[in-house]
Amino acid sequence: MRLLEMWDDFEDLGDQRKFYRIATIHWSDPEEWKPGDGNFKVPAGWAGQGGIYAITRRHWRQANREQIAYIGKAINFSKRLIMRHNHFDIVRRAGPTMVSCGRIKFQRIKSHTGHYLEIEDIVKFAVWDHLENHQGFHSLPGFRKNASAPKIMQPWIIENTGYRFERQMPRKIVYPAIAIKI
């Protein structure tokens, strides 16, 4: 058995077994979602695709920066980011509301909707400071009640590329170590 330093390359532990699942999230540039717009206009080419999304807010009491207020999963961005969804009262509040969609590319495993939920929970633990949604915080990722994900702890390496959310989104998350690299 070999102990790893926090930032060692987890790709190969030397015994041909691959322990970590790898996911790369590519975040789109944020677009404003105005209250009168109705449903959110998903970035071109992303309609019908799934992944996770982040809603950010900036209002007059905040100092110069947006804050990640909501992280969610979507099997289909076009069907999830709609005004009648009860969690999106955030869009009707004062101040600009921006949405960034994150497409996930998996390595070593096939895409599965349960993996979206695990990744959503892991990302929420990494950026929890100003989140307004609290689903998933009562348990560890992969153990949420009534979830479609398997009920075992799965080790993940999650890399974030694309939009950086003014340095609030970590570049790399290693779970279950919950180590983040900013």
C-alpha positions as CSV (number, residue, x, y, z in Angstrom):
1,M,0.0,0.0,0.0
2,R,1.2,3.5,-0.9
3,L,0.3,6.6,1.0
4,L,-0.4,9.6,-1.3
5,E,0.4,13.2,-0.7
6,M,-2.7,15.4,-1.1
7,W,-1.7,16.5,-4.7
8,D,-0.2,13.3,-6.0
9,D,-1.4,12.1,-9.3
10,F,-4.3,9.7,-8.4
11,E,-4.4,8.2,-11.8
12,D,-2.4,5.1,-10.9
13,L,-1.7,3.7,-7.5
14,G,0.8,1.1,-8.8
15,D,-1.3,-2.0,-8.5
16,Q,-3.4,-1.6,-11.7
17,R,-6.6,-0.7,-9.8
18,K,-8.2,2.6,-10.4
19,F,-9.8,3.9,-7.2
20,Y,-11.0,7.3,-8.1
21,R,-13.8,8.1,-10.5
22,I,-12.9,11.2,-12.5
23,A,-15.3,13.8,-13.7
24,T,-14.6,17.1,-15.5
25,I,-17.2,19.8,-15.3
26,H,-17.0,22.5,-18.0
27,W,-18.9,25.6,-16.9
28,S,-20.5,27.9,-19.4
29,D,-20.1,31.6,-19.2
30,P,-23.0,32.9,-17.1
31,E,-26.1,34.4,-18.7
32,E,-28.5,36.6,-16.9
33,W,-32.0,35.2,-16.1
34,K,-34.4,38.1,-15.8
35,P,-37.7,37.7,-14.0
36,G,-39.7,38.6,-17.2
37,D,-37.8,36.2,-19.4
38,G,-39.8,33.1,-18.6
39,N,-37.6,30.0,-18.9
40,F,-33.8,30.3,-19.0
41,K,-32.2,30.2,-22.4
42,V,-29.7,27.3,-22.2
43,P,-26.4,27.9,-24.1
44,A,-26.5,27.0,-27.7
45,G,-25.9,23.2,-28.2
46,W,-26.6,22.4,-24.6
47,A,-30.4,22.0,-24.8
48,G,-31.3,18.4,-24.0
49,Q,-28.0,17.8,-22.2
50,G,-27.6,17.3,-18.5
51,G,-25.2,18.1,-15.7
52,I,-25.2,20.6,-12.9
53,Y,-25.9,24.3,-12.8
54,A,-25.0,27.2,-10.6
55,I,-27.1,30.3,-9.9
56,T,-25.3,33.3,-8.8
57,R,-26.6,36.6,-7.4
58,R,-25.3,40.1,-6.9
59,H,-27.4,42.6,-5.1
60,W,-26.8,46.1,-3.6
61,R,-25.6,44.9,-0.2
62,Q,-22.9,42.7,-1.6
63,A,-19.4,44.0,-2.1
64,N,-18.6,44.0,-5.9
65,R,-18.8,40.2,-6.5
66,E,-21.3,37.6,-7.4
67,Q,-22.0,34.8,-4.9
68,I,-23.0,31.3,-5.7
69,A,-26.5,31.0,-4.3
70,Y,-27.7,27.7,-5.7
71,I,-26.2,24.5,-7.1
72,G,-28.5,21.9,-8.7
73,K,-28.5,19.0,-11.0
74,A,-30.3,18.7,-14.3
75,I,-31.0,15.6,-16.4
76,N,-32.0,18.1,-19.1
77,F,-31.1,21.8,-18.7
78,S,-34.0,22.9,-20.9
79,K,-36.6,21.1,-18.8
80,R,-35.1,22.0,-15.4
81,L,-34.4,25.7,-15.7
82,I,-38.0,26.8,-15.9
83,M,-39.7,29.6,-14.0
84,R,-42.5,27.4,-12.6
85,H,-39.9,25.3,-10.6
86,N,-40.6,26.3,-7.0
87,H,-36.9,26.8,-6.1
88,F,-36.3,29.6,-8.6
89,D,-37.9,32.4,-6.6
90,I,-34.3,33.6,-6.5
91,V,-34.8,34.9,-10.0
92,R,-37.6,37.2,-9.0
93,R,-35.5,39.0,-6.3
94,A,-33.7,42.3,-6.7
95,G,-30.3,42.3,-8.3
96,P,-29.0,40.4,-11.3
97,T,-29.3,36.6,-11.3
98,M,-26.9,34.7,-13.5
99,V,-26.9,31.0,-14.5
100,S,-24.0,28.9,-15.6
101,C,-24.5,25.3,-16.8
102,G,-21.9,22.7,-16.1
103,R,-21.6,19.7,-18.6
104,I,-19.9,16.7,-17.0
105,K,-17.4,14.4,-18.8
106,F,-16.9,11.1,-17.0
107,Q,-13.8,9.0,-17.1
108,R,-13.6,5.3,-16.0
109,I,-17.4,5.1,-15.7
110,K,-20.4,5.7,-17.8
111,S,-22.7,8.6,-17.3
112,H,-25.6,7.9,-14.9
113,T,-28.1,10.2,-13.4
114,G,-27.2,9.1,-9.8
115,H,-23.6,10.4,-10.5
116,Y,-25.1,13.9,-11.2
117,L,-26.6,13.9,-7.7
118,E,-23.3,12.7,-6.0
119,I,-21.3,15.4,-7.9
120,E,-23.9,18.1,-7.1
121,D,-23.6,17.3,-3.4
122,I,-19.8,17.2,-3.5
123,V,-19.7,20.6,-5.2
124,K,-22.2,22.0,-2.7
125,F,-19.9,20.9,0.2
126,A,-17.0,22.7,-1.5
127,V,-18.8,26.0,-2.1
128,W,-21.3,26.0,0.8
129,D,-20.7,29.6,2.1
130,H,-23.6,31.4,0.6
131,L,-25.8,28.6,-0.7
132,E,-29.5,29.0,-0.3
133,N,-30.4,25.4,-1.0
134,H,-29.6,23.0,1.8
135,Q,-30.8,19.6,0.3
136,G,-28.1,17.0,0.7
137,F,-26.2,18.6,3.6
138,H,-27.8,16.2,6.1
139,S,-25.8,13.3,4.8
140,L,-22.7,12.5,2.9
141,P,-22.7,12.5,-0.9
142,G,-24.0,9.2,-2.2
143,F,-26.2,8.6,0.9
144,R,-29.1,11.0,0.3
145,K,-32.4,9.4,1.2
146,N,-34.5,8.3,-1.8
147,A,-31.7,9.1,-4.2
148,S,-31.0,7.0,-7.3
149,A,-27.3,6.8,-6.5
150,P,-25.8,3.7,-4.9
151,K,-25.6,3.9,-1.1
152,I,-21.9,3.6,-0.7
153,M,-19.1,6.2,-0.6
154,Q,-17.6,6.6,-4.0
155,P,-14.2,8.4,-4.3
156,W,-14.2,11.2,-6.9
157,I,-11.7,13.6,-8.5
158,I,-13.7,16.5,-9.9
159,E,-12.0,19.1,-12.1
160,N,-13.7,22.3,-12.9
161,T,-12.9,24.1,-16.2
162,G,-14.5,27.0,-18.0
163,Y,-16.0,29.8,-16.0
164,R,-14.4,30.3,-12.6
165,F,-17.1,32.2,-10.6
166,E,-14.7,34.9,-9.5
167,R,-12.5,32.2,-7.9
168,Q,-15.3,30.7,-5.7
169,M,-15.4,27.4,-7.6
170,P,-12.4,25.2,-6.8
171,R,-10.3,24.0,-9.8
172,K,-10.1,20.5,-8.3
173,I,-12.0,18.6,-5.6
174,V,-10.8,15.3,-4.3
175,Y,-13.5,13.4,-2.4
176,P,-13.7,11.9,0.2
177,A,-10.7,13.9,1.2
178,I,-12.6,17.1,0.4
179,A,-9.3,18.7,-0.6
180,I,-9.8,21.7,-2.9
181,K,-7.3,23.6,-5.0
182,I,-8.2,27.2,-5.7
